[in-house]
C-alpha cells in the first residue's frame, strides 16, 4: 500500500488561488469524510491504512460538526481507487451510501414535498457538507431542468470520481425518495471519456452520457421533478429548514468570490482602491490584476459591477441618502457620484 500511496499526489490540488493567505481552502464536513472512508472499507479496503495514507488527523474520527480541507476527501478517492483496483469507485460508493450518513443534509432533502423542492433545499444547504462543490440550475424549461456541479478546487482524479458519485447518488436518492425509477434525460461530465463507461450507463440508467463538457451537468424531466416525496413532512421540513438557516455560512471558496467580498467591504467603507485590496489579499497590485485577467475580468470591470450592485440595491430600498450613497460608491465628490448614476441610467 505504501507504493500505491506514493503513486498518488500528496499535494493539495491546484485551486487557482493566490496563496494560502488570500483565501481559505475548500472544506468537507468530517461526517462526509467518514462516510467516504466507511464506504471504501465496506467495499473491501483497509480503513486504517487508507486513513494513514491520506494523513487524516486522529480527531476526525470522533469529531462532530467539524470540517476538514477537501484535499483529504480527494486523496481518499484516489487512494481507494488504487487500493480496490476499481476505476468505477465513485459509482461503487453509491450502494454503500445510507440516509443519515450526511446528518441534517440528508433529512432536508427527504422531508421536502416534491423532488424539485428536495433538490432546491439540498442545493441551498450544500455548504453544510462541503464548500468544494457548487450545484446550480443551468437551464429550466417547461419540460426539463438542467443542473450543474462544479468544484471550487478543480483538477485531479479525485474530482472526477467525486463528481461521478455526486451525480449517481443524487439519482439513487431521487429513486428511493419517490419510489419511481427516475433516469436522467441526459448527463455530461467535464472529464475525458474513460476506457469504458458501461458501469456508468448501468448506474444512471441512460445511454445519454457525454464527456469533455465545460461543466458536469445532469437533466431531470419536469414530470419527475414534480413527483411527491415518500418521506414528505411539512412540519419537520420547516423545523429543519429554520435550523439549517441559523447555522453560520462557511468562508468563500473561490478566489474571485473572496476578491469580490473584499471589494464590497472596501466599497462600503468608501475606500475601493486597487492597492488597499491588494494589501488585504497579501498581493501586489500587479499580481492582483494578473489574477483578475486570468479569470477574464479586470479591476475596472469588477469595480464598476460592484458599484452597479450598490446603486441598484440603494434605489430598490431607498434607504441611502446622497452622502452615504456617494461614499458607498467610492467617490469623495457627490457630483462624480451623480455623473456615475446618470451614466448607469443611460447605459
Buried (B, 14 or more C-beta within 10 A) or exposed (E): BEEBBEEBBEEBBEBBBBEEEBBBBBBBBBBBBBBBBBBBBEBEBEBEBBBBBBEBEEEBEEBEEBBBBBBBBBBBBBBBBBBBEBBBBBBBBBEBBEEEBBBBBBBBBBBBBBBBBBBBBBBBBBBBBBBBBBBEEEEEEEEBBBBBBBBBBBBBBBBBBBBBBBBBBBBBBBBBBBEBEBBBBBBBBBBEEBEEBEBBBEBBEBEEBEBEEEBBBBBBBBEBBEBBBEBBBEEBBEEBBEEBEEEEEBBBBBBBEBBBEBBBEBBBEBEBEBEBBBEBBEBEBEBBBEBBEEBEBEBEEBBBEBBBEBBEEBEEEEEBEEEEBBBBBBBEEBEEBBEBBEEBEEE
